[in-house]
């Protein structure tokens, strides 16, 4: 629908501006066409907001990222409402020159909004959530990916890299922010002071006497960081396949959830040392800069 709407906008407004050189009735038609198109774009923005809410609910968009997307979509709605108010005023007492200038400015706004909405719609047609048991990547009690697990780890992550790069290829001329969020989870197994894992974890913490829960938060955080770094490394290796790498910014995040239950609305029967709790989840979203502007200033995420 968005593709056909974009074609309609380009042809309809172009035709309207062409005939507006004629009688005043044609100028009025141009104003009406612009208003109708703005209303359609507003409906698409509202639909995108509803889809974003659903994607957050299904863990395919990080909640904080979702808030940012919705905030910017609502700002786009407000701009459209402003344009609609101007169009209404011009339809009553606007001069031919004023209407022509308004239509030209609005056409640029509409096409930009539709391009961004289409790429967001395309993103939402793709599965952007993945989860992995930590045993795929890490030895028991470890947070670094050892050489003997590198091949298996890369095999698990490569399909995600391929989907991200394909998305870039499908939208080669757009400026995007690739937002990648990793969450680590652990079970309730304590980490004894005698454990070879204890001292390395302690060295990375701000307390000298951490609780079991704090140790597991740090462990799960470091595991999430390892997987985020692996994904970044694989994107770097395949960067030659990205049509315009300079148009892409990256915002890479990781967080340790520790003993927090992963997705408790989906699983109700977790127990203390449940291997299903020892996992890392990964969410990726490739967003137009207009919908995630804070990522455009993040120039160092891939370094």
C-alpha positions, -999 to +999 in steps of 0.1 A: +000+000+000+028+025+009+045+019-025+013+026-044+006+056-022+041+070-029+035+066-066+002+083-063+017+112-044+044+118-070+021+116-100-009+133-084+009+163-070+031+167-101+000+166-123-017+191-099+012+215-101+013+212-139-024+221-144-023+248-117-009+271-143-045+271-157-078+283-143-083+289-105-104+257-103-072+237-110-054+255-082-082+246-059-079+210-070-042+211-062-050+222-026-076+195-023-052+168-036-025+180-011-050+179+018-062+144+009-026+131+005-016+146+039-046+128+055-034+095+040+001+100+052-013+108+087-032+075+087+000+056+077+018+073+106-009+062+130-008+027+117+030+027+122+025+037+158+001+009+164+025-016+148+054-003+169+033-009+201+027-044+189+063-051+181+074-039+216+048-062+231+063-091+210+099-083+220+108-073+184+115-037+193+133-027+225+109-007+248+131+024+249+136+023+212+099+019+207+093+050+228+117+070+206+100+057+174+065+066+186+077+100+198+090+109+164+060+095+146+037+116+167+059+146+159+054+138+122+017+137+129+018+172+144+037+185+114+011+171+091-017+187+112+001+220+108+003+215+070-034+206+070-043+238+088-023+258+063-040+240+034-074+248+048-066+284+051-051+286+016-082+269+002-103+299+015-081+329+006-047+317-007-033+332-039-022+310-068+014+317-060+010+308-023-008+276-031+019+266-056+047+272-031+028+254-004+022+224-027+059+222-036+070+223+000+044+198+011+053+174-017+089+172-003+076+166+032+051+139+020+076+120+000+102+120+028+076+108+053+064+081+030+099+068+023+106+065+060+072+049+067+078+024+039+112+013+053+097+010+088+069-011+073+094-033+055+114-037+088+083-048+106+077-075+080+110-092+091+117-112+123+141-090+143+142-110+176+165-140+183+174-158+215+202-183+222+212-206+250+245-194+265+259-229+261+260-222+223+287-195+229+302-200+263+317-227+285+301-233+319+308-202+340+325-183+312+317-150+294+342-150+266+337-170+234+365-196+233+382-206+200+365-240+200+331-224+200+338-196+175+325-215+145+292-225+162+288-190+175+293-174+141+269-199+125+242-188+150+248-151+144+254-151+106+216-153+096+210-121+115+239-104+098+226-115+064+191-101+072+206-068+083+228-065+052+199-075+029+178-047+044+205-022+036+207-035+001+169-031-003+171+005+007+205+016-007+200+054-007+185+059+027+203+071+059+197+045+087+206+038+123+211+001+129+201-004+165+213-037+181+203-045+217+215-076+235+202-088+269+219-115+290+201-137+315+213-162+341+199-187+365+203-186+403+235-207+405+259-189+429+294-181+420+317-192+448+347-171+459+369-201+451+356-203+416+381-192+388+353-169+375+349-150+408+380-128+407+377-117+370+341-107+376+350-089+409+376-069+390+349-055+367+325-045+395+323-015+418+318-034+450+342-056+469+315-079+484+289-085+457+258-106+462+249-137+442+224-116+423+250-089+415+275-114+403+250-130+380+240-096+366+276-089+357+281-123+342+250-120+320+261-085+310+295-096+298+279-125+279+255-100+262+285-078+253+304-107+238+276-115+215+270-079+205+307-076+197+306-108+176+276-094+156+295-061+150+326-080+139+306-101+114+290-069+100+325-054+095+337-085+077+307-082+053+307-044+049+317-046+013+282-060+007+265-028+020+258-004-009+265+028+010+282+021+044+287+059+050+249+062+052+247+038+081+252+046+118+252+020+145+239+021+181+250-010+199+237-017+234+240-046+259+225-052+293+227-079+320+194-089+334+209-115+358+184-137+375+154-118+361+131-143+344+133-140+306+099-133+290+077-146+319+045-141+299+057-168+276+072-193+301+055-200+334+075-229+349+110-217+354+130-231+383+162-219+400+188-237+379+167-238+347+189-239+316+162-219+298+171-190+320+208-191+308+202-172+276+210-141+255+184-124+235+191-101+206+169-074+190+179-055+159+161-027+141+173-006+111+156+027+115+154+059+094+174+087+110+142+108+113+127+081+136+158+076+157+179+107+155+199+101+187+217+073+168+229+096+141+255+111+165+268+077+175+298+076+151+320+053+173+298+023+178+315+002+151+350+012+161 
